[in-house]
Amino acid sequence: MRHKDGTLYRYDGLGNGLLKDRVKMYTNWGASYNAIVGVGDITGDGKNDLVLRDTGGGLYRYDGKGNGSFAPRVKIASGWQGYKGLF
């Protein structure tokens, strides 16, 4: 979850449908992003990834490292500014 001040948090699961307390990952993060989706594992490496869209319509993937953090972003598409949301 990204807070309006730009702080990105992660919520780890307990394995019983409940979540642990949030963990701060980044501050001042993603000011140009207007959509963030936890998409599961789209790279096939067994680690959860993120997909984000910026205000210019660029679509980016952040590959999960498996330790709660992410590798640098990779641009995967452009022209997505006409869509209201990503699901």
C-alpha positions in Angstrom: 0.0 0.0 0.0 1.3 3.5 -0.8 0.3 6.2 1.6 -0.5 9.7 0.1 2.8 11.0 1.5 4.7 8.5 -0.8 5.5 5.9 1.9 5.2 2.4 0.5 4.2 -0.4 3.0 4.0 -4.1 2.7 1.6 -6.4 4.7 2.8 -9.9 5.2 0.3 -12.7 5.6 0.0 -14.9 8.7 -1.2 -17.9 6.6 -4.6 -17.9 8.3 -6.3 -15.1 6.3 -5.0 -12.4 8.6 -2.1 -9.9 8.1 0.9 -9.0 10.2 1.5 -5.3 11.1 2.7 -3.2 8.1 6.3 -2.8 7.3 7.7 0.4 5.8 9.6 -0.3 2.5 10.3 3.1 0.9 9.6 6.8 1.5 9.0 9.4 -1.1 8.3 6.6 -3.5 6.3 6.7 -6.7 4.9 10.2 -6.8 4.2 9.8 -10.5 2.4 6.5 -10.1 -1.4 6.6 -10.3 -2.1 2.9 -10.2 -0.3 0.1 -8.3 -1.3 -3.6 -8.5 0.1 -6.6 -6.6 -0.1 -9.0 -9.5 1.4 -12.1 -7.9 4.2 -13.8 -9.8 4.1 -12.7 -13.5 7.8 -13.5 -14.1 7.5 -17.2 -13.3 10.3 -17.1 -10.6 8.0 -17.9 -7.7 8.2 -14.4 -6.2 5.4 -11.8 -6.1 5.7 -8.8 -8.4 4.2 -5.3 -8.8 2.8 -3.5 -11.9 2.5 0.2 -11.8 1.3 2.9 -14.2 2.6 6.5 -14.2 0.7 9.6 -15.1 2.2 9.5 -18.6 0.7 6.1 -19.3 3.9 4.1 -18.9 3.5 0.6 -17.4 6.3 -0.8 -15.2 7.0 -4.1 -13.5 9.0 -4.4 -10.2 10.2 -7.9 -9.9 10.0 -9.3 -6.3 13.2 -10.4 -4.8 11.6 -12.8 -2.3 12.8 -10.9 0.7 10.1 -8.3 0.8 11.8 -5.8 -1.6 11.9 -5.3 -5.3 14.4 -5.1 -8.1 14.6 -1.8 -10.1 11.6 -1.2 -12.4 11.4 -2.4 -16.0 9.1 -0.7 -18.5 6.8 -3.2 -20.0 4.3 -1.0 -22.0 3.2 2.5 -22.8 0.0 4.3 -23.8 -2.0 3.2 -20.8 -3.1 6.7 -19.7 -6.6 6.2 -21.2 -7.5 3.4 -18.7 -9.2 4.2 -15.4 -7.6 1.3 -13.5 -5.4 -1.8 -13.6 -6.8 -5.0 -12.2 
